[in-house]
Amino acid sequence: MKPRFPSASRSAAPAALRGALSVAALALVTGCATGPNANPADPLEPLNRQVARFNDTVDDAVLRPVATVYQRVLPSPIRTGVNNFFGNLSDVWSFVNSVAQLKLQDSAQTFMRVNVNTFFGLGGLLDIATEAGLDRHSEDFGQTLGRWGVPAGPYLVLPLLGPSTLRDAAALPLDFRGDPVSYVSEVSVRNSLYALRLVDLRSNLLRASQLLDDAALDRYTFTRDAFLQRRRSEVHDGNLPDDGN
């Protein structure tokens, strides 16, 4: 499985979510995804591996080539501006979730980030806030659910969206509604923004995915374990509990 592309295809999230959860439920009923050596956090491993292979095929055929051309053709300052722009948009939803988690200091910093970068950073093309010491605090609704005790549930690989958990998959529809891009009324402009964000995100992962390809590892297992560890750390802000949730 290639590195996850979080929030890159939110427009497809509800449909992908329904399909993934339906297949997962079927797998649980039939018992086809269990085995004596199954990872407790990944009871749907056979199904997840099939979805991961599908995602890898799409990535190899479309996303990686396009992202490679994007990185080679566009100068670094332009790519940085694009990345800053979408980062500023994501800060809006991060602010909402920081408030929902009662992280008052993070909420204040994120609120200041959005205003500084929007009004003084040319709509977010320049990340003046980081230079001013206002750090980014990325939050989404899955983290909010985890903050209030909702367990992660089993590991899932979603079609096109990549690594997730049952909790994060259930949070996707609200994350989609919280994405400022989804409120762009002009369909062609909205879809172009989705596509540009996806390509920009994938281009930032080219080096990491190449290192993963070169390593003598089980890509699926490495990606799963790294994702679950990182996600757990994000939910608990690095202060990991002893219960494994």
TORNUGU-26448 format. One record per residue (C-alpha): residue in one letter; y, x, z. Coordinates in steps of 0.05 Angstrom, whole numbers, plus 5000, padded with zeros to 4 digits. Example, Ala and Ser with C-alpha at 12.3 -4.5 7.8 and 13.67 -1.06 7.14 Angstrom:
TORNUGU-26448
+------+------+------+------+
: type :   c2 :   c1 :   c3 :
+------+------+------+------+
:    a : 4910 : 5246 : 5156 :
:    s : 4979 : 5273 : 5143 :
+------+------+------+------+
This chain:
TORNUGU-26448
+------+------+------+------+
: type :   c2 :   c1 :   c3 :
+------+------+------+------+
:    m : 5000 : 5000 : 5000 :
:    k : 5068 : 5026 : 4981 :
:    p : 5124 : 5027 : 5033 :
:    r : 5149 : 4959 : 5051 :
:    f : 5208 : 4928 : 5014 :
:    p : 5239 : 4886 : 5069 :
:    s : 5287 : 4832 : 5047 :
:    a : 5286 : 4855 : 4975 :
:    s : 5253 : 4792 : 4948 :
:    r : 5276 : 4740 : 4997 :
:    s : 5284 : 4689 : 4941 :
:    a : 5209 : 4690 : 4933 :
:    a : 5196 : 4690 : 5008 :
:    p : 5181 : 4616 : 5021 :
:    a : 5131 : 4611 : 4964 :
:    a : 5099 : 4678 : 4979 :
:    l : 5095 : 4659 : 5053 :
:    r : 5060 : 4593 : 5039 :
:    g : 5010 : 4626 : 4994 :
:    a : 4995 : 4684 : 5041 :
:    l : 4987 : 4640 : 5101 :
:    s : 4942 : 4592 : 5063 :
:    v : 4896 : 4648 : 5041 :
:    a : 4897 : 4678 : 5110 :
:    a : 4877 : 4612 : 5141 :
:    l : 4820 : 4605 : 5092 :
:    a : 4796 : 4675 : 5107 :
:    l : 4797 : 4660 : 5182 :
:    v : 4757 : 4596 : 5172 :
:    t : 4704 : 4629 : 5128 :
:    g : 4700 : 4691 : 5171 :
:    c : 4702 : 4736 : 5110 :
:    a : 4753 : 4784 : 5139 :
:    t : 4717 : 4806 : 5201 :
:    g : 4668 : 4862 : 5214 :
:    p : 4639 : 4907 : 5268 :
:    n : 4691 : 4961 : 5256 :
:    a : 4751 : 4915 : 5245 :
:    n : 4818 : 4936 : 5274 :
:    p : 4837 : 4884 : 5327 :
:    a : 4908 : 4882 : 5299 :
:    d : 4882 : 4872 : 5228 :
:    p : 4826 : 4820 : 5227 :
:    l : 4844 : 4803 : 5155 :
:    e : 4835 : 4874 : 5129 :
:    p : 4792 : 4858 : 5068 :
:    l : 4841 : 4805 : 5045 :
:    n : 4901 : 4850 : 5061 :
:    r : 4871 : 4907 : 5021 :
:    q : 4865 : 4862 : 4960 :
:    v : 4938 : 4840 : 4966 :
:    a : 4958 : 4913 : 4977 :
:    r : 4923 : 4933 : 4913 :
:    f : 4959 : 4878 : 4875 :
:    n : 5026 : 4901 : 4904 :
:    d : 5010 : 4974 : 4885 :
:    t : 4995 : 4952 : 4813 :
:    v : 5062 : 4916 : 4808 :
:    d : 5098 : 4975 : 4839 :
:    d : 5066 : 5026 : 4792 :
:    a : 5078 : 4983 : 4731 :
:    v : 5149 : 4959 : 4745 :
:    l : 5185 : 4978 : 4809 :
:    r : 5173 : 5053 : 4812 :
:    p : 5191 : 5066 : 4738 :
:    v : 5254 : 5024 : 4742 :
:    a : 5275 : 5057 : 4808 :
:    t : 5262 : 5126 : 4779 :
:    v : 5308 : 5112 : 4720 :
:    y : 5360 : 5082 : 4767 :
:    q : 5360 : 5144 : 4809 :
:    r : 5364 : 5191 : 4749 :
:    v : 5418 : 5153 : 4711 :
:    l : 5467 : 5132 : 4764 :
:    p : 5507 : 5185 : 4801 :
:    s : 5494 : 5192 : 4875 :
:    p : 5563 : 5165 : 4897 :
:    i : 5550 : 5100 : 4859 :
:    r : 5480 : 5092 : 4889 :
:    t : 5510 : 5105 : 4958 :
:    g : 5562 : 5052 : 4946 :
:    v : 5509 : 5001 : 4925 :
:    n : 5468 : 5017 : 4986 :
:    n : 5528 : 5011 : 5031 :
:    f : 5547 : 4944 : 5001 :
:    f : 5479 : 4913 : 5015 :
:    g : 5477 : 4945 : 5083 :
:    n : 5542 : 4911 : 5100 :
:    l : 5514 : 4844 : 5078 :
:    s : 5452 : 4855 : 5121 :
:    d : 5497 : 4869 : 5181 :
:    v : 5520 : 4797 : 5180 :
:    w : 5450 : 4771 : 5195 :
:    s : 5439 : 4828 : 5244 :
:    f : 5500 : 4804 : 5282 :
:    v : 5472 : 4733 : 5287 :
:    n : 5405 : 4759 : 5313 :
:    s : 5438 : 4807 : 5362 :
:    v : 5475 : 4748 : 5392 :
:    a : 5411 : 4707 : 5394 :
:    q : 5378 : 4764 : 5432 :
:    l : 5437 : 4769 : 5480 :
:    k : 5451 : 4841 : 5460 :
:    l : 5524 : 4837 : 5474 :
:    q : 5543 : 4910 : 5461 :
:    d : 5503 : 4912 : 5396 :
:    s : 5534 : 4846 : 5375 :
:    a : 5604 : 4872 : 5387 :
:    q : 5591 : 4937 : 5348 :
:    t : 5559 : 4899 : 5290 :
:    f : 5617 : 4850 : 5288 :
:    m : 5666 : 4908 : 5284 :
:    r : 5623 : 4942 : 5231 :
:    v : 5625 : 4882 : 5185 :
:    n : 5700 : 4874 : 5192 :
:    v : 5717 : 4948 : 5185 :
:    n : 5672 : 4959 : 5124 :
:    t : 5692 : 4894 : 5091 :
:    f : 5767 : 4901 : 5097 :
:    f : 5776 : 4976 : 5097 :
:    g : 5713 : 4998 : 5060 :
:    l : 5726 : 4961 : 4995 :
:    g : 5680 : 4903 : 5011 :
:    g : 5628 : 4948 : 5042 :
:    l : 5623 : 5000 : 4986 :
:    l : 5647 : 5052 : 5036 :
:    d : 5613 : 5058 : 5104 :
:    i : 5675 : 5074 : 5145 :
:    a : 5645 : 5042 : 5207 :
:    t : 5590 : 5094 : 5214 :
:    e : 5640 : 5150 : 5207 :
:    a : 5681 : 5116 : 5262 :
:    g : 5621 : 5117 : 5309 :
:    l : 5600 : 5044 : 5300 :
:    d : 5525 : 5051 : 5291 :
:    r : 5483 : 5001 : 5253 :
:    h : 5436 : 4956 : 5293 :
:    s : 5388 : 4924 : 5244 :
:    e : 5360 : 4859 : 5270 :
:    d : 5323 : 4800 : 5238 :
:    f : 5292 : 4735 : 5263 :
:    g : 5224 : 4766 : 5271 :
:    q : 5254 : 4815 : 5321 :
:    t : 5289 : 4757 : 5355 :
:    l : 5223 : 4720 : 5363 :
:    g : 5191 : 4783 : 5391 :
:    r : 5249 : 4793 : 5439 :
:    w : 5234 : 4725 : 5470 :
:    g : 5160 : 4737 : 5477 :
:    v : 5129 : 4711 : 5413 :
:    p : 5069 : 4757 : 5399 :
:    a : 5064 : 4794 : 5333 :
:    g : 4998 : 4763 : 5314 :
:    p : 4952 : 4794 : 5261 :
:    y : 4976 : 4843 : 5209 :
:    l : 4989 : 4813 : 5141 :
:    v : 5004 : 4842 : 5073 :
:    l : 5046 : 4791 : 5035 :
:    p : 5046 : 4787 : 4959 :
:    l : 5105 : 4828 : 4932 :
:    l : 5137 : 4831 : 5001 :
:    g : 5088 : 4881 : 5031 :
:    p : 5070 : 4895 : 5104 :
:    s : 5085 : 4842 : 5156 :
:    t : 5055 : 4805 : 5215 :
:    l : 5043 : 4732 : 5226 :
:    r : 5106 : 4727 : 5269 :
:    d : 5149 : 4762 : 5217 :
:    a : 5120 : 4721 : 5161 :
:    a : 5137 : 4657 : 5198 :
:    a : 5208 : 4683 : 5207 :
:    l : 5218 : 4696 : 5133 :
:    p : 5247 : 4628 : 5114 :
:    l : 5302 : 4634 : 5166 :
:    d : 5315 : 4706 : 5146 :
:    f : 5323 : 4682 : 5075 :
:    r : 5373 : 4629 : 5097 :
:    g : 5411 : 4682 : 5135 :
:    d : 5417 : 4727 : 5075 :
:    p : 5489 : 4723 : 5048 :
:    v : 5464 : 4735 : 4977 :
:    s : 5426 : 4669 : 4979 :
:    y : 5493 : 4632 : 4983 :
:    v : 5519 : 4659 : 4917 :
:    s : 5526 : 4596 : 4875 :
:    e : 5520 : 4627 : 4806 :
:    v : 5445 : 4634 : 4794 :
:    s : 5450 : 4693 : 4746 :
:    v : 5495 : 4732 : 4793 :
:    r : 5451 : 4716 : 4853 :
:    n : 5388 : 4739 : 4816 :
:    s : 5423 : 4801 : 4792 :
:    l : 5441 : 4819 : 4863 :
:    y : 5370 : 4808 : 4886 :
:    a : 5344 : 4853 : 4830 :
:    l : 5396 : 4907 : 4844 :
:    r : 5380 : 4908 : 4918 :
:    l : 5306 : 4913 : 4904 :
:    v : 5315 : 4972 : 4856 :
:    d : 5364 : 5006 : 4904 :
:    l : 5315 : 4999 : 4961 :
:    r : 5256 : 5024 : 4920 :
:    s : 5296 : 5084 : 4896 :
:    n : 5309 : 5104 : 4968 :
:    l : 5234 : 5105 : 4980 :
:    l : 5213 : 5146 : 4920 :
:    r : 5206 : 5211 : 4957 :
:    a : 5169 : 5179 : 5015 :
:    s : 5120 : 5144 : 4969 :
:    q : 5108 : 5209 : 4930 :
:    l : 5091 : 5246 : 4994 :
:    l : 5043 : 5190 : 5012 :
:    d : 5010 : 5194 : 4944 :
:    d : 5001 : 5269 : 4951 :
:    a : 4971 : 5265 : 5021 :
:    a : 4896 : 5261 : 5029 :
:    l : 4900 : 5196 : 5069 :
:    d : 4877 : 5125 : 5066 :
:    r : 4943 : 5097 : 5042 :
:    y : 4928 : 5027 : 5068 :
:    t : 4910 : 5050 : 5138 :
:    f : 4968 : 5098 : 5143 :
:    t : 5018 : 5045 : 5119 :
:    r : 4990 : 4992 : 5167 :
:    d : 4991 : 5037 : 5228 :
:    a : 5060 : 5065 : 5213 :
:    f : 5088 : 4996 : 5201 :
:    l : 5060 : 4965 : 5264 :
:    q : 5083 : 5023 : 5307 :
:    r : 5153 : 5022 : 5277 :
:    r : 5158 : 4947 : 5281 :
:    r : 5137 : 4946 : 5354 :
:    s : 5189 : 4999 : 5370 :
:    e : 5243 : 4959 : 5334 :
:    v : 5227 : 4895 : 5373 :
:    h : 5231 : 4931 : 5439 :
:    d : 5288 : 4979 : 5420 :
:    g : 5243 : 5038 : 5433 :
:    n : 5226 : 5016 : 5504 :
:    l : 5153 : 5000 : 5491 :
:    p : 5116 : 4956 : 5542 :
:    d : 5044 : 4969 : 5563 :
:    d : 5015 : 4903 : 5537 :
:    g : 5012 : 4923 : 5463 :
:    n : 5054 : 4865 : 5438 :
+------+------+------+------+
